[in-house]
Amino acid sequence: MDNDFRPINLLIAALGGEGGSVLANWIVAAAERVGYIAQYTSIPGVAQRTGATTYYVELFPADMTPEPVMALTPAPGDVDIVIASELLEVGRAIEKGYVTPQKTLLIGSTHRMFAVSEKSAMTDNRYNSENIQTVATEFAAELILCDFKKLSDNTGSMINACLLGALAATGKLPIGREIFEQIIRDGGKAVESNLQGLSAGIDLVKTPNSEATEDKTDVTPVKQTVPPILANVPEQLHDTLRHGLMRTADYQSQKYARLYRERLQAILDVDKATSGNDRDFILTQEVARYLALRMTYEDVIRVADLKTREDRFLEIMEKAGGQGKVIEVLDYFKPGIAEIRDVLPPFLSKLLAPLEAKSFHRAFSGGLKIRTTTVAGFYTMRLLACLKVWRPLSDRYKKEQRNVEDWLETVISLARENYDLALEYTECANLLKGYGDTYHRGLANFERISVQLPVLRTRKKAATDLKLLREAALNDPDGDSLDFTFTAIFGSAS
């Protein structure tokens, strides 16, 4: 055997629960079955999203002499095949230099699982998916990009089996389809679904214009009727309004959803009077989004409700590998004095106000650890979730309703004199998100900007100035950037 023979180097980038290690094991086992020396190493990533791990696989012919020394990690520019189970992992592999136009076959899924940095930002911090796909086209020698998550869902398999099928179909490994099928059978776990996923991945590559990624469920079109609650609402607002109604009803009650609809009607009326059809009712559209969010603020009751829903436990079961496993869920529940006061009536909340002193607050810093998969833990959380019938009597609820009414009245007043300024003030509601310190910092910045509205209304570039203030507050929740922008606009930090 030629001692200059280069190994086949393969890198798998997968998220937790997607079977990255199983995929690596399948490839190694299949390679050994056809007479290759093979190994893989795993490199755990940081605990973002569901935890990202990369698996590095090397393949050498078994009769190679002397016996090869295998690497533990990939080298940039020296990877033949990259398989990424999610689009941001595609971008990471390219960024680290593992994808090169001279040699690398890149197989990647276009679906997204948002990273912590994307979800925790005050503003929209999502990475641009189109940019990642464009870069992938430029950097890969050969490229297979599609929504493998959708493919796996449609076939009832895991995404790793679909990715294996795509790899098998490329012919880049000296391993036939029947070998991969036998390896899956030998594993003895979820054999039929894995074989379906393998077959779907192969069909996708060999017949790229087929309907492999389409949901083939027969659907008979039906004429949709408009429910009475959407009557007299422009059609372009129906989807947003439906989501708002469902969210508010789920959060509290149908009565609460009707209150949401009534509040929005006042905005729609002024929108019709001031903009007609020219602006496509953009003000109502934006108010509908933010009003639904403001009326469904986060509190300990909501958190307890979401943590004990059936679909959450089903999702956990799916990520853990399905039925038949014993799973224990430990939820960290950390309500502070402020969160406890929020769900109490106003007079009790005032009594607890002095307890928010830092010295007392530290006594609660450890929080609670509740095993929601035990009877006691589950029903403790459900009891707390059932307190939503009490929510309208709580201190936080009453404050939020007053704040929402003030916000809507201001938007209506602004719209009658300056539509663009009203729209920018509506967008300022984006500062009010999260809970705890995050929420209070956003609220402080929102109130600080709102105080300046009388001055802004007299300025020619009022909407532009308000946009600058809003963006400064979003980019720097601590307020330094907002101080600078206030000074630039008004001459002082106000």
C-alpha positions in Angstrom: 0.0 0.0 0.0 1.3 3.5 -0.8 2.4 5.1 2.4 1.5 8.5 1.0 -2.1 7.5 1.0 -4.1 10.2 2.7 -7.0 9.3 5.1 -10.6 10.2 4.5 -11.3 12.9 7.1 -14.9 13.6 8.0 -16.3 16.1 10.5 -19.8 15.9 12.0 -21.3 19.0 13.7 -24.5 18.2 15.6 -26.7 19.5 18.4 -27.7 17.5 21.4 -30.4 15.0 20.9 -29.8 14.7 17.1 -27.8 11.5 17.3 -24.4 12.8 16.2 -22.5 10.1 18.1 -24.8 7.4 16.6 -24.0 8.8 13.1 -20.3 8.7 13.8 -20.6 5.1 15.1 -22.5 4.0 12.0 -19.8 5.4 9.8 -16.9 3.9 11.8 -18.7 0.5 12.0 -19.5 0.5 8.3 -15.9 1.5 7.4 -14.5 -1.4 9.5 -16.9 -3.8 7.9 -15.4 -3.0 4.4 -11.8 -3.3 5.7 -10.8 0.2 6.9 -9.1 1.3 10.0 -11.4 3.9 11.5 -11.8 5.9 14.7 -13.7 9.0 15.8 -13.2 11.5 18.6 -15.8 13.9 20.0 -15.3 17.5 21.0 -18.0 18.8 23.3 -19.0 22.4 22.6 -20.4 25.0 25.0 -23.9 24.6 26.4 -25.7 26.7 23.9 -29.0 25.7 22.4 -29.1 22.0 23.2 -25.3 21.6 23.4 -23.2 21.4 20.2 -20.7 18.6 19.7 -18.4 17.9 16.8 -17.2 14.4 15.9 -14.0 13.8 13.9 -13.7 10.6 11.9 -10.7 9.3 10.1 -10.6 6.3 7.7 -7.4 4.4 6.6 -7.1 1.1 4.6 -6.5 -1.8 6.9 -3.4 -3.0 5.0 -1.6 0.3 5.2 2.0 0.0 6.5 3.3 1.2 8.8 0.1 1.4 11.0 -1.2 4.9 10.7 -1.3 7.4 13.7 -4.6 9.0 13.8 -5.4 12.6 14.8 -7.7 13.6 17.6 -8.9 16.8 16.1 -9.4 18.1 12.5 -7.0 20.5 10.9 -8.4 23.5 8.9 -8.1 22.9 5.2 -7.7 19.2 5.6 -11.3 17.9 5.9 -12.8 16.0 3.0 -16.5 15.8 4.2 -18.4 18.0 6.6 -21.9 17.1 7.8 -23.8 19.7 9.8 -27.1 19.0 11.3 -28.2 22.7 11.5 -27.5 25.8 9.5 -25.5 27.7 12.1 -23.3 24.7 12.5 -22.7 25.0 8.7 -21.5 28.5 9.4 -19.3 27.5 12.3 -17.6 24.8 10.2 -16.9 27.3 7.4 -15.7 30.0 9.9 -13.1 27.6 11.4 -11.7 26.7 8.0 -12.9 23.2 7.8 -14.8 23.8 4.5 -12.5 24.6 1.5 -13.4 25.0 -2.2 -10.5 22.7 -3.2 -11.7 19.5 -1.5 -14.7 19.6 0.9 -18.1 18.1 0.4 -20.5 19.9 2.6 -23.8 18.3 3.7 -25.9 20.6 5.8 -29.4 21.1 7.0 -31.0 24.5 6.5 -33.3 24.5 9.5 -32.4 26.7 12.5 -32.1 26.2 16.3 -31.5 29.6 17.8 -28.4 30.2 19.9 -28.6 31.8 23.4 -27.0 35.0 22.0 -29.8 35.2 19.4 -32.6 34.6 21.9 -31.3 36.7 24.8 -30.6 39.9 22.8 -32.9 42.9 23.4 -33.3 43.3 19.7 -33.5 40.9 16.8 -30.1 39.3 16.9 -30.8 36.3 14.6 -28.0 35.4 12.2 -28.9 35.9 8.5 -29.6 32.4 7.2 -29.3 33.6 3.5 -25.8 34.8 4.2 -24.7 31.5 5.6 -26.1 29.6 2.6 -24.4 32.1 0.2 -21.1 31.6 1.9 -21.6 27.8 1.9 -22.1 27.9 -1.9 -18.8 29.9 -2.3 -16.6 27.8 0.1 -17.7 24.1 -0.5 -16.3 22.1 -3.4 -19.6 20.2 -3.5 -22.7 21.2 -1.6 -25.9 19.5 -0.4 -28.1 21.8 1.5 -31.8 21.1 2.4 -34.1 21.0 5.3 -33.1 17.6 6.7 -35.2 18.3 9.8 -38.3 18.4 7.7 -37.2 15.3 5.8 -36.8 13.4 9.1 -40.1 14.6 10.4 -41.9 13.5 7.3 -40.3 10.0 7.4 -40.7 9.6 11.2 -36.9 9.1 11.6 -34.1 11.0 13.3 -32.1 13.5 11.3 -28.9 11.5 11.7 -30.3 8.7 9.5 -31.3 11.2 6.8 -27.8 12.7 6.8 -26.3 9.3 6.6 -28.4 8.5 3.6 -27.2 11.7 1.9 -23.6 10.8 2.6 -24.1 7.3 1.3 -25.7 8.6 -2.0 -22.7 10.8 -2.8 -20.3 7.9 -3.2 -17.6 9.7 -1.4 -17.1 6.8 1.0 -16.2 3.3 -0.3 -19.2 1.9 1.4 -22.4 0.6 -0.3 -25.9 1.3 0.8 -26.4 -2.4 1.9 -23.5 -2.1 4.3 -25.1 0.9 6.0 -28.5 -0.8 6.1 -26.9 -3.9 7.8 -25.1 -1.7 10.4 -28.4 -0.1 11.3 -30.0 -3.5 11.6 -27.1 -4.7 13.8 -27.7 -1.8 16.1 -31.2 -3.1 16.9 -32.6 0.3 17.9 -35.4 2.1 15.9 -34.4 0.0 12.9 -37.4 0.6 10.7 -37.4 4.4 11.2 -33.7 4.7 10.7 -33.9 2.7 7.5 -36.6 5.0 6.3 -34.5 8.0 7.1 -31.5 6.5 5.3 -33.6 5.8 2.2 -35.1 9.3 2.2 -31.6 10.8 2.4 -30.4 8.7 -0.5 -33.5 9.5 -2.6 -33.0 13.2 -1.9 -29.5 13.3 -3.3 -30.1 10.9 -6.3 -33.4 12.6 -7.3 -33.0 16.3 -6.1 -36.0 17.4 -7.9 -38.3 14.8 -6.3 -40.8 15.5 -3.6 -38.6 13.9 -1.0 -38.7 16.9 1.3 -42.4 17.6 0.8 -45.1 16.5 3.2 -47.1 14.1 1.1 -50.2 14.1 3.3 -53.3 14.6 1.2 -55.1 17.8 2.1 -58.4 18.7 0.7 -58.7 22.5 0.4 -61.6 24.0 2.3 -63.0 27.5 2.2 -62.1 29.3 5.4 -64.7 31.4 7.0 -63.9 34.5 9.0 -65.0 34.2 12.7 -67.1 37.1 14.0 -64.3 38.4 16.2 -62.3 39.2 12.9 -65.3 40.8 11.2 -64.5 44.3 9.8 -60.8 43.7 10.2 -58.6 44.0 7.0 -57.5 40.6 5.7 -53.8 41.4 6.0 -54.3 41.7 9.8 -56.0 38.3 10.3 -53.0 36.2 10.9 -51.4 38.5 13.4 -54.8 39.0 15.2 -55.4 35.3 15.4 -52.1 34.7 17.0 -52.7 37.5 19.5 -56.2 36.1 20.4 -54.8 32.6 20.9 -51.9 33.8 23.0 -54.1 36.0 25.3 -56.7 33.3 25.7 -54.1 30.7 26.5 -52.5 33.1 29.0 -55.6 34.0 30.9 -59.1 33.5 29.4 -61.4 34.1 26.5 -62.6 37.2 28.3 -59.0 38.5 28.3 -58.7 37.7 24.5 -61.8 39.8 23.9 -60.2 42.7 25.9 -57.2 42.4 23.5 -59.5 42.6 20.5 -61.3 45.7 22.0 -58.1 47.5 22.6 -56.9 46.8 19.1 -60.1 48.1 17.6 -59.3 51.6 18.9 -56.0 51.5 17.1 -57.5 50.2 13.9 -60.1 53.0 13.9 -57.4 55.7 14.1 -55.3 53.8 11.6 -58.1 53.8 9.1 -58.7 57.5 9.6 -55.1 58.6 9.3 -53.5 56.2 6.8 -56.1 54.6 4.6 -54.8 51.6 2.6 -51.5 53.3 1.6 -49.6 52.1 4.6 -51.2 48.6 4.7 -52.3 49.2 8.3 -48.7 48.8 9.5 -49.4 50.6 12.8 -52.2 48.2 13.7 -50.0 45.3 12.7 -47.2 46.4 15.0 -49.5 47.3 17.9 -51.2 43.9 17.6 -47.9 42.1 18.0 -46.6 44.2 20.9 -50.0 44.4 22.6 -50.2 40.6 22.7 -46.8 40.4 24.3 -47.4 43.1 26.8 -50.7 41.5 27.9 -49.0 38.1 28.4 -46.0 39.3 30.5 -43.9 36.7 32.2 -44.6 35.9 35.9 -44.1 32.8 38.1 -47.6 31.6 37.3 -46.8 31.6 33.6 -43.5 29.9 34.1 -45.0 27.1 36.2 -47.7 26.6 33.6 -45.3 26.2 30.7 -43.0 23.9 32.7 -45.8 21.4 33.3 -47.4 21.2 29.9 -47.8 17.8 28.2 -46.1 19.0 25.0 -43.0 20.0 27.0 -42.6 16.5 28.4 -43.2 14.9 25.0 -40.4 17.1 23.6 -38.1 16.0 26.4 -38.9 12.4 25.7 -38.3 12.8 22.0 -34.9 14.4 22.6 -33.9 11.8 25.1 -34.6 9.0 22.5 -38.3 8.2 22.8 -40.4 5.9 24.9 -39.0 3.2 27.2 -36.5 5.4 29.1 -36.7 6.6 32.6 -36.2 10.4 32.6 -35.9 12.7 35.5 -36.5 16.5 35.0 -35.0 18.9 37.5 -36.4 22.4 37.1 -34.6 25.4 38.6 -37.2 27.8 39.9 -35.9 31.1 41.2 -38.5 33.6 42.1 -37.2 36.6 43.9 -39.0 38.9 46.3 -40.1 41.1 43.4 -41.6 38.1 41.6 -43.4 37.0 44.7 -44.8 40.6 45.2 -46.0 40.6 41.6 -48.6 37.8 42.2 -49.9 39.3 45.5 -52.7 41.8 45.9 -51.5 45.4 46.0 -51.8 45.9 49.8 -49.8 42.7 50.5 -47.2 43.6 47.9 -46.6 47.0 49.6 -46.0 45.2 52.9 -43.3 43.1 51.3 -41.6 46.1 49.6 -39.0 46.7 52.3 -37.9 43.1 52.0 -36.4 43.8 48.6 -33.3 45.1 50.4 -30.2 43.3 49.1 -29.3 41.8 52.5 -32.7 40.0 52.6 -32.8 39.2 48.9 -29.6 37.2 49.1 -31.2 34.7 51.4 -33.4 33.6 48.4 -30.5 33.6 45.8 -30.3 29.8 45.8 -33.8 29.3 44.4 -35.8 26.1 44.3 -35.0 22.8 42.6 -38.2 21.0 41.8 -38.3 17.5 40.2 -41.3 17.9 37.9 -41.2 14.3 37.0 -42.2 13.3 40.6 -45.8 13.5 41.8 -45.0 16.0 44.5 -42.9 18.2 42.2 -45.4 18.2 39.3 -48.4 19.1 41.5 -46.5 21.8 43.3 -45.9 23.5 40.0 -49.4 22.8 38.7 -50.9 24.3 41.9 -48.9 27.5 41.2 -50.0 27.5 37.6 -53.6 27.3 38.6 -53.2 30.6 40.4 -53.8 32.3 37.0 -57.5 32.7 38.1 -56.0 34.9 40.9 -53.8 36.9 38.5 -56.4 39.8 37.8 -56.2 40.6 41.5 -52.5 40.8 41.6 -50.3 43.9 41.9 -48.4 43.3 38.7 -51.5 42.7 36.7 -53.1 46.0 37.7 -49.9 47.9 37.0 -49.4 46.2 33.6 -53.0 47.0 32.6 -52.6 50.7 33.5 -49.3 50.8 31.6 -50.8 49.2 28.5 -53.7 51.7 28.5 -51.3 54.6 28.8 -49.2 53.3 26.0 -52.2 52.8 23.7 -53.6 56.2 24.4 -50.2 57.8 23.6 -50.0 55.8 20.3 -53.5 57.0 19.3 -52.7 60.6 20.2 -49.4 60.5 18.2 -51.0 58.8 15.2 -53.4 61.7 14.8 -50.6 64.2 14.4 -47.5 62.2 13.3 -48.1 58.6 12.0 -44.3 57.8 11.7 -43.7 59.0 15.3 -46.6 56.8 16.5 -45.1 53.8 14.7 -41.7 54.4 16.3 -43.2 54.8 19.8 -45.1 51.5 19.2 -41.8 49.8 18.5 -40.4 51.1 21.8 -42.5 48.4 23.4 -39.7 46.0 22.3 -37.8 47.3 25.3 -40.2 45.6 27.6 -39.3 41.9 27.6 -38.1 39.2 29.8 -38.4 39.2 33.6 -36.4 40.2 36.7 -33.5 42.6 36.1 -33.8 42.4 32.4 -37.4 43.6 32.5 -36.8 46.4 35.0 -33.8 47.8 33.0 -36.0 47.8 29.8 -38.9 49.4 31.7 -36.6 52.2 33.0 -35.3 52.9 29.5 -38.9 52.9 28.1 -40.1 55.4 30.7 -37.0 57.5 30.3 -37.7 57.8 26.5 -41.5 58.3 27.1 -40.8 61.3 29.3 -39.2 63.1 26.3 -42.2 62.6 24.0 -43.5 66.2 24.6 -40.2 67.6 23.4 -39.8 65.1 20.6 -43.3 66.0 19.2 -42.0 69.6 18.5 -39.0 68.4 16.5 -39.0 68.1 12.7 -37.2 64.8 12.8 -39.1 63.4 15.7 -39.5 59.9 14.4 -35.9 59.7 13.4 -34.7 60.9 16.8 -37.0 58.5 18.6 -35.7 55.6 16.5 -32.1 56.5 17.5 -33.1 56.5 21.2 -34.9 53.2 20.9 -32.0 51.5 19.0 -29.5 52.9 21.6 -31.5 51.4 24.4 -31.8 48.0 22.7 -28.1 47.8 21.9 -27.0 48.7 25.4 -29.6 47.9 28.1 -27.3 49.3 30.8 -27.9 52.8 29.5 -24.5 54.2 28.5 -25.3 54.3 24.8 -28.7 55.8 25.6 -26.9 58.6 27.6 -24.7 59.4 24.7 -27.7 59.5 22.3 -29.7 61.7 24.6 -26.8 64.1 24.8 -26.4 64.1 21.0 -30.1 64.9 20.5 -31.1 67.1 23.5 -27.7 68.4 24.6 -27.8 66.5 27.9 -28.3 63.0 29.2 -31.7 64.0 30.6 
